[in-house]
Structure formats: C-alpha cells, structure tokens
C-alpha cells in the first residue's frame, strides 16, 4: 500500500486534467491489490480474481481508492487518497 499511497499523492499534486470525465476534472487512480503467503493451493488465476474483486470494491466506494485483499486471512484493507 506504500506504493499506492505514493502514486496517489503524485497524481494529486500533478492535478492532471481529465476534461472528458463526467466524474471529475483531474485524473485519479483506483486499484485492487492482493497479497498471500503461497502454498500448494495458490495460483495466479485466484490471485488475479481477488485483485479484480478488490478493484471493483474500490470503485464501488468512489474515486481515488485502493483496496487490498490478503488471501490467507480473508481481510480487506482500504486506502482512500
């Protein structure tokens, strides 16, 4: 989440215009992140699926958010920039 925070802050400072957006005048970033401790049941497909779920959860909460899903603990961390 440290990288996500830094990237979100950079976009905020740069205030890159996004004239065609109906949601806001400047570019923002939402993301879904997944982490896990690999075991015999871990595969790329399940990690991508969880990251995708986290992305859609972030978008459902509004703009400029990151959600992190930790697979082994089934916990979700939310970051709003």
Long-range contacts (C-beta under 8 A, 24 or more apart in sequence): 1-33, 1-66, 1-68, 1-77, 1-79, 4-31, 4-33, 4-66, 4-79, 4-81, 5-79, 5-81, 8-64, 8-66, 8-79, 8-81, 9-81, 12-81, 23-63, 24-63, 28-63, 28-64, 28-81, 29-64, 29-66, 29-81, 30-55, 30-58, 30-59, 30-63, 30-64, 30-65, 30-66, 31-55, 31-58, 31-66, 31-67, 32-56, 32-57, 32-58, 32-66, 32-67, 32-68, 32-69, 33-66, 33-67, 33-68, 33-69, 34-68, 34-69, 34-70, 34-71, 35-68, 35-69, 35-70, 35-71, 36-70, 36-71, 36-72, 37-72, 42-71, 46-71, 47-71
